[in-house]
Amino acid sequence: VAGEKIHKNPEDHNSWAILGLCFRELGDLNQAFSSLKIATQLQPDQLTLHISLAAISLELGNVEQAQLSSDRVLLEQPDSDAALLVRAGIAKANGDLKSYAADLIEAQKKNPENPDVCREFADYKLQSGQFNEAYEFCLVYKHVLLSSSKGAHIFGEVARHMGRLAEAKEHFQIALDLDPTNDKAAHNLGTLYFHLFD
């Protein structure tokens, strides 16, 4: 439908944005990037488009574009948790772990219910070896984490590191139920079954 609308009106930024988000859902990040890039050019003042473009740019490893887009949003909306999350990702990609942690903590303060922020924050605690803090955080925001496959998987990883294998298995199963293509969850679930029933 979006493609048909673009064919009739190539200046329709909403259709370009919808097309970009559809491509992202399908896993075609390059097409998603191209479509959202056009959408932002047609409607440069729509900050949500810049946030989407920044996130996809970061996934593609295009740190420069991610930086430009997130800076644009933060210039006008300094409290944007989504833009702070992208900026944290940029810092992480550049090896600046101090800035990564600072931006991530700030994003979590701005909107603790943001599923992407919760997932990344839990993973940050896990990867930094703060297992107890990671687990306590997961318990507090369990309702948020278990609403997405990636969030449930991170909760499972944290539980596994805490030695709570039955709980980890439960979370990995949830992650797989929410997204059957989550290969990491499938692998971890299989590994846990091996250890639990060996």
VENQUI-V657873 format. One record per residue. RES is the residue in three letters. PHI is phi as a letter, one per 30 degrees, with the letter a starting at -180 (* if undefined). Layout:
RES | PHI
RES | PHI
This chain:
VAL | *
ALA | d
GLY | d
GLU | d
LYS | d
ILE | d
HIS | d
LYS | d
ASN | b
PRO | d
GLU | c
ASP | d
HIS | d
ASN | d
SER | d
TRP | d
ALA | d
ILE | d
LEU | d
GLY | d
LEU | d
CYS | d
PHE | d
ARG | d
GLU | d
LEU | d
GLY | i
ASP | c
LEU | d
ASN | d
GLN | d
ALA | d
PHE | d
SER | d
SER | d
LEU | d
LYS | d
ILE | d
ALA | e
THR | d
GLN | d
LEU | d
GLN | b
PRO | d
ASP | c
GLN | d
LEU | d
THR | d
LEU | d
HIS | d
ILE | d
SER | d
LEU | d
ALA | d
ALA | d
ILE | d
SER | e
LEU | d
GLU | d
LEU | d
GLY | i
ASN | d
VAL | d
GLU | d
GLN | d
ALA | e
GLN | d
LEU | d
SER | d
SER | d
ASP | d
ARG | d
VAL | d
LEU | d
LEU | d
GLU | c
GLN | b
PRO | d
ASP | c
SER | d
ASP | d
ALA | d
ALA | d
LEU | d
LEU | d
VAL | d
ARG | d
ALA | d
GLY | d
ILE | d
ALA | d
LYS | d
ALA | d
ASN | d
GLY | i
ASP | c
LEU | d
LYS | d
SER | d
TYR | e
ALA | d
ALA | d
ASP | d
LEU | d
ILE | d
GLU | d
ALA | d
GLN | d
LYS | d
LYS | d
ASN | b
PRO | d
GLU | c
ASN | d
PRO | e
ASP | d
VAL | d
CYS | e
ARG | d
GLU | d
PHE | d
ALA | d
ASP | d
TYR | d
LYS | d
LEU | d
GLN | d
SER | d
GLY | i
GLN | c
PHE | d
ASN | d
GLU | d
ALA | d
TYR | d
GLU | d
PHE | d
CYS | d
LEU | d
VAL | d
TYR | c
LYS | e
HIS | d
VAL | d
LEU | d
LEU | d
SER | d
SER | b
SER | d
LYS | d
GLY | d
ALA | d
HIS | d
ILE | d
PHE | d
GLY | d
GLU | d
VAL | d
ALA | d
ARG | d
HIS | d
MET | d
GLY | i
ARG | c
LEU | d
ALA | d
GLU | d
ALA | d
LYS | e
GLU | d
HIS | d
PHE | d
GLN | d
ILE | d
ALA | e
LEU | d
ASP | d
LEU | d
ASP | b
PRO | d
THR | c
ASN | d
ASP | d
LYS | d
ALA | d
ALA | d
HIS | d
ASN | d
LEU | d
GLY | d
THR | d
LEU | d
TYR | e
PHE | d
HIS | d
LEU | d
PHE | c
ASP | d
